[in-house]
Amino acid sequence: MNDEDSLRELIARQSSRLARAPYLLRLRTPEAVSFADLEQVVGRWSSLLRERSLRPGDRVGLLIGDPLHFAQTFLALIACGLWVAPLDPTVNPINAEVLNARLRRLGVHTVVSDADRPASITANWFDVRTVHLTNLDESVRASERSGGVILASSGTTGTPKVIALPVTQLLHAASLIAVHNQLTPSDRGLNPLPLWHINAEVVAVLASLVAGSSVVLDERFHRTDFWTLADMYEVTWINAVPAIIARLSNVTDAEPIPERIRFIRSASAPLSPAVLEQFQSAVGIPVVESYGMTEAASQISANPLDGERKPGSAGVPVGVELRIVPLDQDEAEPSPPSAAVGHVEIRGPSVITHYESAGYEDRFSLDGWLRTGDLGYLDDDGYLYLVGRSDDVINRGGEKIFPRELEDAVLGVVGVRGVAVVAQPDDVFGQVPTAYVELAEDCDQRAVLAQLRRVVTEGFPKTHWPVAFTVVARLPAHATGKIQKHRLASEPIDVITTWDLA
């Protein structure tokens, strides 16, 4: 695509080039939206928005549960020059107090939804079920570039940051992803990730639009008949997260793996090398590990499709500059030693230069570098390895312990479905590590405990051992599967049992 294209120009060109070829499909139904259909939808929304006195530059919330309707409305509103704030439609019933607070934080005064208006909502409520997109309006300027996405970072600290991503930034990131994943019109992605998250919006929806390929959408991940449906829809790549990859590692002889699938992209959370090895052994489809964040319009680095893919690595930077700043310094060294852990900082066309919310100005350097909050190191080949968040580091009497090292080892134990290693206050050392684990329902807990003891005591110095393993019914996680450690301390947790390591 041309870097100067607006989203509406891109849609018009793909409609002219690909016409009735399917672009958006809904899993398990025959309904699909072609490129030509999408152009018609944009024109009709232009007319409707004009009637509702909404103009380019205005902000609207998008609260639609159906993935196909969400995606086409999301694209249409941005193509009409609006700023769209995607909202989580899975929260039911909708809490008016929470929603009002979120809309105020995002600066949104109108909500486009397919749900009933909750009582006490202060925003204008635009129920799409009561309108008909019949009037076609071609008068909106095709070069309109005022639209974009407004998001509150999911974060790991419990303090969301408001982020505005203009359409030019979104399309730039989508183009990088389309090229990196070698997408062509013959490709078809499968996206079971939430569409109100930046990953699905850019990696699945916009990158497929840029490439002229198609994408199958599901409202969430379903393990039942996954491979059968992927084969039925002729999927060539899958947009996933580590939790999904772990679930897909268990296959039976009755589940033939479609040979046309080129790769599975993994993002949103680190992928344990043990889980990767299990998946590769059972399934055989290449996994492309990547790293991204909302502030970079989804992607920062990724392992190559054709080059060397290093287990445990987030790959090499894609279209952004990336540097490691030593932990005890404010500025980067000219040539930092490889494998030296430090703060990950980024800058580039797809990276924001400020937050809309106040209080985070210190995250940006004067020359444009954004401190991501992640810690990691680069190897001699320039591959990035993440070791945790800066606020996750456990300081045991002056010794720094990085949780991911322990978490990767624990995830390699059969029967462990998830783990979070966090700091526990200690009178002597200040902090010590403790581990929360979620187990598979059918596992032998005694055998799992024995293996956990062996992995930790044989693989790590005693100072790194968790003081206990707390088995919980479910680890608190974001919709993308990323474990939210701050909730372990702030919310009630259903504890099944606790195993002291001593």
C-alpha positions as a printed NumPy array, in Angstrom:
array([[  0.   ,   0.   ,   0.   ],
       [  0.982,   3.643,  -0.408],
       [  2.131,   5.251,   2.859],
       [ -0.069,   8.249,   2.054],
       [ -3.231,   6.175,   1.691],
       [ -6.144,   6.799,   3.991],
       [ -8.086,   3.778,   5.178],
       [-10.969,   4.713,   2.89 ],
       [ -8.632,   4.897,  -0.116],
       [ -7.204,   1.487,   0.774],
       [-10.68 ,  -0.033,   1.038],
       [-11.705,   1.518,  -2.294],
       [ -8.612,   0.183,  -4.048],
       [ -9.019,  -3.34 ,  -2.638],
       [-12.696,  -3.257,  -3.636],
       [-11.749,  -2.311,  -7.196],
       [ -9.01 ,  -4.942,  -7.335],
       [-10.648,  -7.846,  -5.502],
       [-14.36 ,  -6.986,  -5.733],
       [-16.432,  -9.921,  -4.466],
       [-13.539, -11.897,  -3.006],
       [-14.284, -12.638,   0.67 ],
       [-12.45 , -10.516,   3.215],
       [-14.177, -11.057,   6.588],
       [-15.764, -14.402,   7.47 ],
       [-17.456, -15.608,  10.631],
       [-16.535, -19.071,  11.894],
       [-19.328, -21.658,  11.844],
       [-21.659, -19.599,   9.63 ],
       [-21.874, -19.012,   5.87 ],
       [-21.903, -15.204,   6.28 ],
       [-19.01 , -13.255,   4.77 ],
       [-18.146,  -9.664,   3.848],
       [-16.353,  -9.056,   0.537],
       [-14.059,  -6.118,  -0.206],
       [-16.838,  -4.593,  -2.329],
       [-19.324,  -5.117,   0.513],
       [-17.012,  -3.282,   2.888],
       [-16.748,  -0.28 ,   0.573],
       [-20.556,  -0.133,   0.417],
       [-20.781,  -0.325,   4.221],
       [-18.363,   2.609,   4.554],
       [-20.453,   4.741,   2.217],
       [-23.647,   3.96 ,   4.105],
       [-22.076,   4.737,   7.458],
       [-20.937,   8.08 ,   6.029],
       [-24.561,   8.997,   5.406],
       [-25.789,   7.739,   8.763],
       [-23.079,   9.542,  10.757],
       [-23.885,  12.771,   8.997],
       [-27.524,  12.377,  10.04 ],
       [-26.416,  11.839,  13.637],
       [-24.216,  14.994,  13.54 ],
       [-21.031,  12.976,  13.997],
       [-18.066,  14.447,  12.165],
       [-14.483,  13.389,  11.378],
       [-12.403,  13.71 ,  14.533],
       [-15.252,  12.785,  16.913],
       [-14.807,   9.889,  19.332],
       [-17.174,   6.926,  19.596],
       [-17.164,   3.789,  21.688],
       [-17.71 ,   0.488,  19.864],
       [-19.537,  -2.173,  21.871],
       [-20.567,  -4.958,  19.467],
       [-20.475,  -8.645,  20.34 ],
       [-20.68 , -10.282,  16.913],
       [-17.111, -10.443,  15.518],
       [-18.11 ,  -9.97 ,  11.876],
       [-20.278,  -6.937,  12.63 ],
       [-17.656,  -5.56 ,  15.   ],
       [-14.886,  -5.737,  12.389],
       [-16.791,  -4.121,   9.526],
       [-18.198,  -1.379,  11.778],
       [-14.748,  -0.751,  13.268],
       [-13.267,  -0.274,   9.801],
       [-16.177,   1.82 ,   8.523],
       [-16.115,   4.256,  11.437],
       [-12.376,   4.826,  11.175],
       [-12.613,   5.15 ,   7.381],
       [-15.196,   7.91 ,   7.974],
       [-12.642,   9.806,  10.062],
       [-13.851,   8.901,  13.55 ],
       [-11.741,   7.902,  16.523],
       [-12.967,   4.51 ,  17.743],
       [-12.647,   3.212,  21.308],
       [-13.249,  -0.588,  21.174],
       [-15.034,  -1.83 ,  24.298],
       [-15.223,  -5.333,  25.764],
       [-18.649,  -6.808,  24.828],
       [-18.22 ,  -9.91 ,  26.99 ],
       [-19.029,  -8.054,  30.214],
       [-22.687,  -8.906,  30.793],
       [-24.611,  -7.322,  32.337],
       [-22.876,  -4.071,  31.506],
       [-21.894,  -2.17 ,  34.642],
       [-23.023,   1.411,  33.972],
       [-20.732,   2.918,  36.609],
       [-17.643,   1.166,  35.251],
       [-18.578,   1.948,  31.644],
       [-19.241,   5.621,  32.406],
       [-15.826,   5.926,  34.055],
       [-14.113,   4.261,  31.107],
       [-15.881,   6.482,  28.566],
       [-14.874,   9.6  ,  30.508],
       [-11.264,   8.42 ,  30.603],
       [-11.301,   7.844,  26.838],
       [-13.119,  11.1  ,  26.042],
       [-16.056,   9.27 ,  24.416],
       [-19.561,  10.767,  24.272],
       [-21.309,   8.331,  21.884],
       [-21.445,   4.52 ,  21.97 ],
       [-22.237,   2.411,  18.893],
       [-23.61 ,  -0.893,  20.148],
       [-25.752,  -3.943,  19.461],
       [-26.718,  -4.208,  23.148],
       [-29.482,  -2.603,  25.177],
       [-28.623,   0.736,  26.713],
       [-27.858,   0.266,  30.438],
       [-29.634,   2.519,  32.887],
       [-27.612,   5.547,  34.074],
       [-25.371,   5.656,  31.018],
       [-24.471,   9.301,  30.333],
       [-23.192,   8.851,  26.76 ],
       [-25.358,   8.93 ,  23.663],
       [-26.398,   5.366,  22.801],
       [-26.439,   4.411,  19.114],
       [-28.205,   1.019,  18.842],
       [-27.254,  -0.415,  15.433],
       [-30.136,  -2.899,  15.628],
       [-32.625,  -0.054,  15.174],
       [-31.046,   1.525,  12.073],
       [-30.711,   0.418,   8.476],
       [-27.65 ,   1.244,   6.413],
       [-29.499,   2.035,   3.202],
       [-28.33 ,   5.447,   1.972],
       [-25.044,   5.44 ,   0.125],
       [-22.989,   8.624,   0.615],
       [-19.899,   9.187,  -1.514],
       [-19.368,  12.769,  -0.351],
       [-16.924,  12.132,   2.491],
       [-13.43 ,  12.998,   1.347],
       [-11.512,   9.856,   0.426],
       [ -8.337,  11.405,   1.833],
       [ -9.8  ,  11.824,   5.338],
       [ -7.077,  10.866,   7.845],
       [ -8.461,  12.159,  11.12 ],
       [ -9.584,   8.771,  12.42 ],
       [ -7.861,   6.205,  14.571],
       [ -8.168,   4.076,  17.684],
       [ -8.374,   5.147,  21.327],
       [ -7.347,   2.444,  23.789],
       [ -6.545,   2.065,  27.454],
       [ -3.486,  -0.121,  27.823],
       [ -4.273,  -3.413,  29.546],
       [ -0.964,  -3.096,  31.34 ],
       [  0.216,  -5.263,  34.238],
       [  0.161,  -2.651,  36.991],
       [ -3.564,  -2.011,  37.162],
       [ -3.098,   1.603,  36.048],
       [ -4.365,   1.944,  32.446],
       [ -2.732,   4.487,  30.167],
       [ -4.823,   6.13 ,  27.444],
       [ -3.291,   5.719,  23.996],
       [ -4.334,   7.356,  20.718],
       [ -3.213,   5.574,  17.538],
       [ -3.919,   7.559,  14.334],
       [ -4.938,   5.648,  11.228],
       [ -1.59 ,   6.346,   9.531],
       [  0.215,   4.652,  12.409],
       [ -2.167,   1.682,  12.372],
       [ -1.744,   1.16 ,   8.629],
       [  2.029,   1.487,   8.877],
       [  2.137,  -1.275,  11.504],
       [ -0.311,  -3.414,   9.517],
       [  1.879,  -3.103,   6.414],
       [  4.95 ,  -4.231,   8.353],
       [  3.054,  -7.256,   9.665],
       [  1.637,  -8.167,   6.246],
       [  5.127,  -8.103,   4.73 ],
       [  6.734,  -9.971,   7.634],
       [  4.074, -12.701,   7.487],
       [  4.299, -12.81 ,   3.666],
       [  0.54 , -12.423,   3.313],
       [ -0.966, -12.522,  -0.172],
       [ -4.557, -12.599,  -1.506],
       [ -4.39 , -16.399,  -1.403],
       [ -3.932, -16.399,   2.391],
       [ -6.678, -16.794,   4.955],
       [ -6.076, -16.138,   8.639],
       [ -7.98 , -17.476,  11.621],
       [ -8.391, -15.063,  14.533],
       [ -9.931, -16.328,  17.814],
       [ -8.549, -13.345,  19.774],
       [-10.699, -10.475,  21.13 ],
       [-11.318,  -7.78 ,  18.534],
       [-11.363,  -5.009,  21.121],
       [ -7.61 ,  -5.6  ,  21.588],
       [ -4.918,  -4.015,  19.412],
       [ -3.462,  -7.387,  18.393],
       [ -6.553,  -8.639,  16.564],
       [ -7.372,  -5.207,  15.148],
       [ -3.988,  -4.736,  13.472],
       [ -2.447,  -8.211,  13.084],
       [ -5.608,  -9.936,  11.849],
       [ -8.05 ,  -7.355,  10.465],
       [ -5.894,  -4.519,   9.114],
       [ -2.905,  -6.59 ,   7.958],
       [ -5.283,  -8.843,   6.002],
       [ -6.906,  -5.782,   4.429],
       [ -3.52 ,  -4.386,   3.408],
       [ -2.528,  -7.735,   1.871],
       [ -5.881,  -8.279,   0.16 ],
       [ -6.246, -11.574,   2.003],
       [ -9.139, -12.871,   4.083],
       [ -9.575, -13.569,   7.769],
       [-11.965, -15.84 ,   9.666],
       [-13.204, -14.357,  12.951],
       [-14.447, -16.067,  16.086],
       [-15.735, -14.383,  19.236],
       [-13.309, -16.446,  21.341],
       [-11.163, -19.559,  21.194],
       [-12.983, -22.907,  21.088],
       [-10.852, -26.059,  21.299],
       [-13.614, -28.383,  20.05 ],
       [-13.281, -29.105,  16.303],
       [-10.59 , -26.426,  15.983],
       [ -8.458, -28.228,  13.401],
       [-11.513, -29.512,  11.521],
       [-12.886, -25.984,  11.174],
       [ -9.48 , -24.588,  10.228],
       [ -9.36 , -27.146,   7.418],
       [-12.965, -26.467,   6.357],
       [-12.291, -22.727,   6.048],
       [ -8.977, -23.312,   4.227],
       [ -6.958, -21.404,   6.823],
       [ -3.3  , -20.756,   6.007],
       [ -2.195, -19.043,   9.252],
       [ -3.46 , -18.577,  12.812],
       [ -3.274, -15.579,  15.134],
       [ -2.838, -16.961,  18.65 ],
       [ -1.438, -16.508,  22.14 ],
       [  0.56 , -18.966,  24.307],
       [ -2.553, -20.152,  26.189],
       [ -4.145, -21.218,  22.903],
       [ -0.955, -22.86 ,  21.651],
       [ -0.769, -24.879,  24.882],
       [ -4.373, -26.07 ,  24.402],
       [ -3.694, -27.006,  20.78 ],
       [ -0.704, -29.137,  21.766],
       [ -3.016, -31.965,  22.78 ],
       [ -4.133, -33.663,  19.576],
       [ -5.677, -37.029,  18.806],
       [ -5.456, -39.306,  15.786],
       [ -8.982, -38.184,  14.867],
       [ -7.738, -34.614,  14.368],
       [ -5.74 , -34.34 ,  11.137],
       [ -3.672, -31.144,  11.057],
       [ -4.334, -29.145,   7.857],
       [ -1.211, -29.158,   5.704],
       [ -1.951, -25.747,   4.173],
       [ -1.353, -23.885,   7.481],
       [  1.971, -22.076,   7.056],
       [  2.493, -20.801,  10.612],
       [  0.948, -19.829,  13.918],
       [  1.789, -16.386,  15.241],
       [  2.2  , -16.127,  19.014],
       [  1.914, -12.804,  20.845],
       [  0.565, -10.964,  23.922],
       [  2.6  , -13.01 ,  26.435],
       [  5.915, -14.9  ,  26.484],
       [  5.773, -18.438,  25.082],
       [  7.513, -20.981,  27.266],
       [ 10.162, -23.003,  25.371],
       [  8.665, -26.132,  26.94 ],
       [  5.203, -25.344,  25.554],
       [  6.744, -24.519,  22.176],
       [  8.608, -27.829,  22.092],
       [  5.459, -29.747,  23.016],
       [  3.445, -28.008,  20.282],
       [  6.1  , -28.459,  17.609],
       [  6.417, -32.13 ,  18.468],
       [  2.667, -32.803,  18.487],
       [  1.489, -30.501,  15.701],
       [  4.509, -29.635,  13.567],
       [  3.32 , -26.196,  12.401],
       [  5.992, -23.468,  12.727],
       [  5.371, -20.977,  15.528],
       [  6.421, -17.37 ,  14.967],
       [  6.974, -15.823,  18.388],
       [  6.564, -12.069,  18.523],
       [  6.484,  -9.175,  20.971],
       [  4.344,  -6.089,  20.881],
       [  2.373,  -3.568,  22.85 ],
       [ -0.493,  -1.17 ,  22.316],
       [  1.927,   1.766,  22.289],
       [  3.559,   0.355,  19.124],
       [  0.266,  -0.395,  17.322],
       [  0.771,  -4.093,  18.179],
       [  4.157,  -5.344,  16.901],
       [  7.712,  -4.556,  18.002],
       [  9.706,  -7.664,  17.126],
       [  9.134, -11.111,  15.655],
       [ 10.996, -14.236,  14.701],
       [ 11.435, -14.619,  10.93 ],
       [  9.26 , -16.928,   8.882],
       [ 12.117, -18.291,   6.816],
       [ 15.185, -17.495,   8.913],
       [ 16.272, -18.852,  12.272],
       [ 13.546, -18.919,  14.92 ],
       [ 14.998, -19.054,  18.429],
       [ 12.861, -20.649,  21.167],
       [ 12.297, -18.266,  24.063],
       [ 13.145, -15.248,  21.931],
       [ 10.779, -12.511,  20.764],
       [ 12.777, -12.284,  17.53 ],
       [ 14.31 ,  -9.22 ,  15.927],
       [ 12.863,  -5.693,  15.674],
       [ 10.449,  -5.211,  12.761],
       [ 10.206,  -1.622,  11.543],
       [ 11.201,  -0.089,  14.882],
       [ 14.427,   0.857,  16.613],
       [ 15.098,  -1.065,  19.82 ],
       [ 17.784,  -0.653,  22.445],
       [ 18.645,  -2.001,  25.888],
       [ 19.404,   0.492,  28.657],
       [ 21.352,  -1.005,  31.609],
       [ 19.355,  -1.337,  34.812],
       [ 21.524,   1.096,  36.736],
       [ 21.674,   3.781,  34.025],
       [ 19.305,   6.35 ,  32.537],
       [ 20.879,   6.338,  29.08 ],
       [ 21.869,   3.55 ,  26.7  ],
       [ 25.508,   2.567,  26.314],
       [ 27.009,   3.056,  22.817],
       [ 27.572,  -0.7  ,  22.502],
       [ 25.918,  -2.567,  25.374],
       [ 27.262,  -6.075,  25.935],
       [ 25.116,  -8.882,  24.582],
       [ 23.058, -10.827,  27.123],
       [ 23.142,  -7.86 ,  29.531],
       [ 19.672,  -7.417,  31.004],
       [ 18.244,  -3.917,  30.881],
       [ 15.217,  -1.78 ,  30.084],
       [ 13.72 ,  -2.312,  26.628],
       [ 13.226,   1.004,  24.811],
       [ 11.75 ,   1.59 ,  21.34 ],
       [ 11.015,   4.331,  18.834],
       [  9.797,   4.535,  15.24 ],
       [  6.837,   5.431,  13.006],
       [  4.519,   2.911,  14.68 ],
       [  5.43 ,   4.001,  18.231],
       [  3.526,   6.709,  20.104],
       [  5.354,   9.854,  21.246],
       [  3.134,  10.593,  24.255],
       [  0.215,   9.259,  26.288],
       [ -3.098,  11.049,  26.412],
       [ -3.26 ,  10.489,  30.159],
       [ -1.018,  12.576,  32.361],
       [  1.626,  11.218,  34.693],
       [  3.69 ,   9.135,  32.269],
       [  5.889,  11.81 ,  30.719],
       [  9.012,  10.2  ,  32.192],
       [  8.478,   7.16 ,  29.948],
       [  9.763,   9.181,  26.964],
       [ 13.279,  10.477,  26.396],
       [ 13.966,  13.829,  24.778],
       [ 15.075,  12.093,  21.577],
       [ 11.895,  10.028,  21.263],
       [ 12.652,   6.697,  22.967],
       [  9.771,   5.027,  24.825],
       [ 10.626,   2.915,  27.856],
       [  8.333,  -0.102,  27.489],
       [  8.45 ,  -1.281,  31.102],
       [  9.818,  -4.642,  29.942],
       [ 13.241,  -6.021,  30.805],
       [ 15.298,  -8.053,  28.378],
       [ 18.545,  -8.521,  26.519],
       [ 19.818,  -8.922,  22.968],
       [ 21.984, -11.842,  21.92 ],
       [ 24.889, -11.564,  19.484],
       [ 22.498, -11.939,  16.525],
       [ 20.218,  -9.128,  17.682],
       [ 17.403, -11.404,  18.904],
       [ 15.443, -10.032,  21.85 ],
       [ 14.859, -12.082,  25.002],
       [ 12.407, -10.809,  27.602],
       [ 12.901, -11.675,  31.266],
       [  9.953,  -9.836,  32.84 ],
       [  8.49 ,  -6.472,  33.716],
       [ 10.56 ,  -3.894,  35.561],
       [  8.011,  -3.879,  38.378],
       [  8.049,  -7.702,  38.549],
       [ 11.724,  -8.04 ,  39.503],
       [ 12.121,  -9.642,  42.933],
       [ 14.847,  -8.081,  45.096],
       [ 15.916, -10.769,  47.56 ],
       [ 18.4  ,  -9.082,  49.856],
       [ 19.985,  -7.224,  46.943],
       [ 19.924, -10.174,  44.535],
       [ 17.719,  -9.619,  41.473],
       [ 15.44 , -12.524,  40.524],
       [ 13.661, -12.414,  37.151],
       [ 10.337, -14.303,  37.35 ],
       [ 10.242, -15.513,  33.75 ],
       [ 13.192, -17.859,  34.274],
       [ 11.272, -19.701,  36.979],
       [  7.963, -19.491,  35.118],
       [  9.387, -21.072,  31.957],
       [ 10.788, -23.962,  33.984],
       [  7.516, -24.524,  35.849],
       [  5.484, -24.462,  32.615],
       [  7.582, -27.368,  31.395],
       [  6.067, -29.624,  34.066],
       [  3.254, -31.783,  32.73 ],
       [ -0.011, -30.843,  34.41 ],
       [  0.808, -27.144,  34.906],
       [ -1.55 , -24.941,  32.895],
       [ -0.295, -21.549,  34.09 ],
       [  2.081, -19.918,  36.583],
       [  2.851, -16.521,  38.063],
       [  5.963, -15.956,  40.173],
       [  5.64 , -12.828,  42.323],
       [  7.366, -11.153,  45.25 ],
       [  6.314, -11.941,  48.812],
       [  7.37 ,  -9.62 ,  51.674],
       [ 10.007, -11.09 ,  53.974],
       [ 11.333,  -9.734,  57.288],
       [ 14.903, -10.861,  56.595],
       [ 15.428, -10.475,  52.853],
       [ 12.835,  -7.823,  52.046],
       [ 11.316,  -9.946,  49.266],
       [ 11.288, -13.628,  48.357],
       [  9.707, -15.374,  45.345],
       [  6.462, -17.292,  45.655],
       [  4.594, -19.074,  42.867],
       [  0.899, -19.319,  42.003],
       [  0.052, -22.228,  39.708],
       [ -3.039, -23.337,  37.816],
       [ -3.192, -27.081,  37.156],
       [ -4.947, -29.204,  34.576],
       [ -8.135, -30.72 ,  35.98 ],
       [ -7.102, -34.336,  35.391],
       [ -3.511, -34.119,  36.636],
       [ -1.974, -36.117,  39.492],
       [ -1.232, -33.343,  41.998],
       [  1.298, -35.39 ,  43.975],
       [  3.247, -36.185,  40.822],
       [  3.126, -32.553,  39.735],
       [  4.419, -31.383,  43.124],
       [  7.273, -33.887,  43.011],
       [  8.273, -32.693,  39.557],
       [  8.025, -29.032,  40.575],
       [ 10.366, -29.663,  43.476],
       [ 12.822, -31.427,  41.175],
       [ 12.755, -28.738,  38.466],
       [ 13.27 , -25.886,  40.923],
       [ 15.821, -27.454,  43.265],
       [ 17.949, -28.959,  40.49 ],
       [ 17.71 , -26.05 ,  38.055],
       [ 18.131, -22.965,  40.236],
       [ 20.267, -21.744,  43.148],
       [ 18.513, -21.966,  46.507],
       [ 18.113, -18.184,  46.678],
       [ 15.825, -18.379,  43.609],
       [ 13.538, -21.11 ,  44.917],
       [  9.92 , -20.053,  45.489],
       [  9.075, -20.335,  49.178],
       [  5.782, -21.995,  48.204],
       [  3.552, -23.107,  45.335],
       [ -0.021, -21.917,  45.781],
       [ -2.46 , -23.889,  43.637],
       [ -5.378, -21.708,  42.491],
       [ -8.537, -22.551,  40.597],
       [ -7.761, -19.955,  37.953],
       [ -5.059, -17.344,  37.48 ],
       [ -6.394, -13.84 ,  36.772],
       [ -5.792, -13.071,  33.114],
       [ -6.595, -10.544,  30.417],
       [ -8.794, -11.639,  27.517],
       [ -5.644, -12.227,  25.454],
       [ -4.341, -14.724,  28.014],
       [ -1.755, -12.453,  29.64 ],
       [ -1.644, -13.149,  33.391],
       [ -2.369, -10.017,  35.436],
       [ -0.108, -10.422,  38.449],
       [ -1.276,  -7.261,  40.209],
       [ -4.7  ,  -8.858,  40.683],
       [ -3.173, -11.644,  42.802],
       [ -2.592,  -9.073,  45.534],
       [ -5.659,  -6.89 ,  45.004],
       [ -8.471,  -9.404,  44.446],
       [ -9.772, -12.523,  46.246],
       [ -8.213, -15.667,  44.781],
       [ -9.777, -19.13 ,  44.976],
       [ -6.913, -21.089,  46.585],
       [ -7.086, -24.872,  46.371],
       [ -3.97 , -25.729,  48.378],
       [ -0.484, -24.475,  49.202],
       [  2.69 , -26.503,  48.946],
       [  5.683, -25.252,  50.952],
       [  8.899, -25.984,  49.12 ],
       [ 10.951, -26.405,  52.273]])
